[in-house]
Amino acid sequence: METTLVLLKPSCVQRQLIGEIVSRFERRGLRIAGLKMMQLDEPILREHYAHLADRPFFPSLAASMMASPVVALAVSGVDAVQVVRVMTGATNGREAAPGTIRGDYSMSNQQNIVHASDSTSNAAIELARFFRPEEIFDYQAAMQGYIYGAGECR
């Protein structure tokens, strides 16, 4: 099983879509291993978006991410990183396919509802940035045998 980070951005929080988005992950068969609301600040955003911190649009990005609290999720499942990335859709909501989270709820490149880790190595780094180890829970969902076939869970 993999665990990946999902951030429900201020555009999600302000539009009152938290439950809807969490429900989509759960209905897919992914397990919520950690969940918390937090207010981001510039230091954590400079770390999280280090690859963008020197770009001219970073101040606007940081302001949008600090506009309200975010909801941080640790989401687990077989191939969770890839499954979540497919579910979220293209970064630019106008380009995201219908049926994806961004395709259904976003018209923006910046106000695009969610952040999702893009690799297992980045997921580990990002999870450690937003969660303490004791805030991520490893448990077996009672319906796991109805989500995965025999031998699929690693």
VEXDREN-2710 file (C-alpha; in Angstrom, 1 decimal):
% VEXDREN-2710
k/r/px/py/pz
1/MET/0.0/0.0/0.0
2/GLU/1.1/3.5/-0.8
3/THR/0.2/6.7/1.1
4/THR/0.2/10.1/-0.7
5/LEU/-0.5/13.7/0.2
6/VAL/-3.6/15.6/-0.9
7/LEU/-4.1/19.2/0.0
8/LEU/-7.6/20.6/-0.3
9/LYS/-6.8/24.1/-1.3
10/PRO/-8.5/27.3/-0.2
11/SER/-10.6/27.2/-3.4
12/CYS/-12.0/23.9/-2.2
13/VAL/-12.5/25.0/1.4
14/GLN/-14.1/28.3/0.4
15/ARG/-16.5/26.6/-2.0
16/GLN/-17.5/24.1/0.7
17/LEU/-16.4/21.1/-1.3
18/ILE/-14.4/19.3/1.4
19/GLY/-16.9/16.5/2.0
20/GLU/-17.5/16.0/-1.7
21/ILE/-13.8/15.6/-2.5
22/VAL/-13.1/13.4/0.5
23/SER/-16.1/11.3/-0.5
24/ARG/-14.8/10.8/-4.0
25/PHE/-11.5/9.3/-2.7
26/GLU/-13.4/7.1/-0.3
27/ARG/-15.9/5.9/-2.9
28/ARG/-13.0/5.0/-5.1
29/GLY/-11.7/2.6/-2.4
30/LEU/-8.9/4.7/-1.1
31/ARG/-8.5/5.0/2.7
32/ILE/-8.1/8.2/4.6
33/ALA/-5.0/7.6/6.8
34/GLY/-4.7/11.2/8.1
35/LEU/-6.8/14.4/8.0
36/LYS/-6.3/17.8/9.4
37/MET/-7.2/21.4/8.8
38/MET/-4.3/23.9/9.0
39/GLN/-3.4/27.5/8.0
40/LEU/-0.4/27.6/5.8
41/ASP/2.2/30.4/6.0
42/GLU/4.9/31.6/3.7
43/PRO/7.8/29.5/5.1
44/ILE/6.0/26.2/4.5
45/LEU/4.8/27.4/1.1
46/ARG/8.4/28.4/0.1
47/GLU/9.5/24.9/1.1
48/HIS/6.6/23.1/-0.5
49/TYR/6.8/25.1/-3.7
50/ALA/10.6/25.5/-3.7
51/HIS/10.7/24.8/-7.4
52/LEU/8.4/27.8/-8.0
53/ALA/9.6/30.2/-5.2
54/ASP/11.7/32.3/-7.6
55/ARG/9.0/32.5/-10.3
56/PRO/7.2/35.9/-10.8
57/PHE/3.8/34.3/-10.0
58/PHE/4.9/32.8/-6.6
59/PRO/3.5/35.8/-4.5
60/SER/0.1/35.3/-6.1
61/LEU/0.3/31.5/-5.5
62/ALA/1.3/32.0/-1.9
63/ALA/-1.4/34.5/-1.3
64/SER/-4.0/32.1/-2.7
65/MET/-2.8/29.2/-0.6
66/MET/-2.9/31.4/2.6
67/ALA/-6.4/32.8/1.8
68/SER/-8.0/30.3/4.2
69/PRO/-7.1/27.1/5.9
70/VAL/-6.4/24.0/3.8
71/VAL/-7.3/20.4/4.6
72/ALA/-4.3/18.0/4.5
73/LEU/-5.1/14.4/3.7
74/ALA/-2.9/11.3/3.9
75/VAL/-4.6/8.9/1.4
76/SER/-3.7/5.2/1.2
77/GLY/-4.3/2.4/-1.3
78/VAL/-2.6/0.3/-3.8
79/ASP/-0.8/2.6/-6.3
80/ALA/-2.3/5.5/-4.4
81/VAL/0.0/8.2/-5.9
82/GLN/-1.0/7.3/-9.5
83/VAL/-4.7/6.7/-8.7
84/VAL/-5.0/10.1/-6.9
85/ARG/-3.2/11.9/-9.8
86/VAL/-5.5/10.4/-12.3
87/MET/-8.5/11.3/-10.2
88/THR/-7.4/14.9/-9.8
89/GLY/-6.8/15.5/-13.5
90/ALA/-4.7/18.1/-15.3
91/THR/-3.4/21.0/-13.2
92/ASN/-5.3/23.6/-15.3
93/GLY/-8.9/23.0/-14.6
94/ARG/-9.9/24.2/-18.1
95/GLU/-7.8/21.3/-19.5
96/ALA/-8.8/18.6/-17.0
97/ALA/-11.1/15.9/-18.3
98/PRO/-14.7/15.8/-17.1
99/GLY/-15.0/13.2/-14.3
100/THR/-11.8/14.3/-12.7
101/ILE/-11.9/16.5/-9.6
102/ARG/-10.4/19.5/-11.4
103/GLY/-12.5/18.8/-14.5
104/ASP/-15.7/18.8/-12.5
105/TYR/-14.9/21.7/-10.1
106/SER/-12.2/24.0/-11.5
107/MET/-11.8/26.5/-14.3
108/SER/-8.4/27.7/-13.2
109/ASN/-4.7/26.8/-13.2
110/GLN/-4.2/28.3/-9.7
111/GLN/-7.6/27.9/-8.1
112/ASN/-7.6/24.3/-9.0
113/ILE/-9.1/22.7/-5.8
114/VAL/-6.4/20.2/-4.9
115/HIS/-2.7/19.5/-4.7
116/ALA/-1.6/15.8/-5.1
117/SER/1.9/14.4/-4.7
118/ASP/3.4/13.5/-8.1
119/SER/5.6/10.6/-7.1
120/THR/6.1/8.1/-4.3
121/SER/9.4/9.9/-3.3
122/ASN/7.7/13.3/-3.2
123/ALA/4.7/11.8/-1.4
124/ALA/7.0/10.7/1.4
125/ILE/8.7/14.2/1.6
126/GLU/5.4/16.0/1.5
127/LEU/3.6/13.8/4.0
128/ALA/6.5/14.5/6.5
129/ARG/6.1/18.2/5.8
130/PHE/2.4/18.3/6.7
131/PHE/2.0/15.4/9.2
132/ARG/3.8/14.1/12.2
133/PRO/4.3/10.3/12.1
134/GLU/1.7/9.7/14.8
135/GLU/-0.9/11.6/12.7
136/ILE/-0.9/9.0/10.0
137/PHE/-2.8/5.8/10.8
138/ASP/-2.2/2.4/9.4
139/TYR/-5.3/0.2/9.7
140/GLN/-7.2/-2.2/7.5
141/ALA/-10.6/-1.0/6.3
142/ALA/-13.3/-3.6/7.0
143/MET/-14.3/-3.7/3.3
144/GLN/-10.8/-4.1/1.9
145/GLY/-11.6/-7.6/0.6
146/TYR/-14.4/-6.0/-1.5
147/ILE/-12.1/-3.3/-2.9
148/TYR/-9.1/-5.4/-3.9
149/GLY/-8.8/-8.9/-5.2
150/ALA/-6.7/-11.7/-3.5
151/GLY/-3.1/-10.8/-3.7
152/GLU/-3.5/-7.2/-4.9
153/CYS/-2.6/-5.5/-1.6
154/ARG/1.1/-5.2/-1.1
END
